[in-house]
């Protein structure tokens, strides 16, 4: 659960940075479409950062599981040959 807090904070920071860049590019223009685009950009950025972090954690766990399975298979095959 601790990883979620870290990725949530990182997502917030990255999303705000992306919004600042968007505001700089748009130049302070206001319209309904830009407000929707701004909100969508915030949500997409937040989702991408959180999902990317979660997938890295998942990949790490799968790699550890594969290594454990490989070691278990080697131990079993050594036991059968002996």
C-alpha positions as CSV (number, residue, x, y, z in Angstrom):
1,X,0.0,0.0,0.0
2,X,3.0,2.3,0.6
3,X,3.8,2.2,-3.1
4,X,0.4,3.7,-3.9
5,X,1.1,6.8,-1.8
6,X,4.4,7.4,-3.6
7,X,2.9,7.0,-7.1
8,X,-0.1,9.1,-6.2
9,X,2.1,12.0,-5.1
10,X,4.3,11.6,-8.2
11,X,1.2,11.5,-10.3
12,X,-0.1,14.8,-8.8
13,X,3.3,16.5,-9.3
14,X,3.6,15.3,-12.9
15,X,0.0,16.2,-13.7
16,X,0.4,19.8,-12.4
17,X,3.7,20.2,-14.4
18,X,1.9,19.0,-17.6
19,X,-0.9,21.5,-16.9
20,X,1.5,24.3,-16.5
21,X,3.1,23.4,-19.8
22,X,-0.3,23.2,-21.4
23,X,-1.3,26.6,-20.0
24,X,2.0,28.1,-21.3
25,X,1.4,26.7,-24.8
26,X,-2.2,27.9,-24.9
27,X,-1.2,31.3,-23.6
28,X,-4.0,31.8,-21.1
29,X,-6.9,31.5,-23.6
30,X,-10.1,30.4,-22.0
31,X,-13.0,28.4,-23.5
32,X,-15.2,25.5,-22.7
33,X,-13.2,23.2,-24.9
34,X,-9.9,24.2,-23.4
35,X,-11.4,23.6,-19.9
36,X,-12.4,20.1,-20.9
37,X,-9.1,19.4,-22.6
38,X,-7.3,20.7,-19.4
39,X,-9.3,18.3,-17.2
40,X,-8.8,15.4,-19.6
41,X,-5.1,16.1,-19.7
42,X,-4.8,16.1,-15.9
43,X,-6.7,12.8,-15.7
44,X,-4.8,11.1,-18.5
45,X,-1.4,12.2,-17.0
46,X,-2.4,10.9,-13.5
47,X,-3.6,7.6,-14.9
48,X,-0.5,7.0,-17.1
49,X,2.0,7.7,-14.2
50,X,0.1,5.5,-11.8
51,X,-0.4,2.7,-14.3
52,X,3.2,2.8,-15.3
53,X,4.4,2.5,-11.7
54,X,2.0,-0.3,-11.0
55,X,3.2,-2.2,-14.0
56,X,6.8,-1.8,-13.0
57,X,5.9,-3.3,-9.6
58,X,3.9,-6.1,-11.2
59,X,6.8,-6.9,-13.6
60,X,9.2,-7.1,-10.7
61,X,7.0,-9.5,-8.8
62,X,6.6,-11.7,-11.9
63,X,10.3,-11.8,-12.4
64,X,10.9,-12.9,-8.8
65,X,8.2,-15.6,-9.2
66,X,9.9,-16.9,-12.4
67,X,13.3,-17.0,-10.6
68,X,11.7,-18.9,-7.7
69,X,10.1,-21.4,-10.1
70,X,13.3,-21.9,-11.9
71,X,15.2,-22.6,-8.7
72,X,12.4,-25.0,-7.6
73,X,12.5,-26.9,-10.9
74,X,16.3,-27.2,-10.6
75,X,16.0,-28.5,-7.1
76,X,13.4,-31.1,-8.1
77,X,15.3,-32.3,-11.1
78,X,18.5,-32.7,-9.0
79,X,16.5,-34.7,-6.5
80,X,15.2,-37.1,-9.2
81,X,18.6,-37.7,-10.7
82,X,20.3,-38.5,-7.4
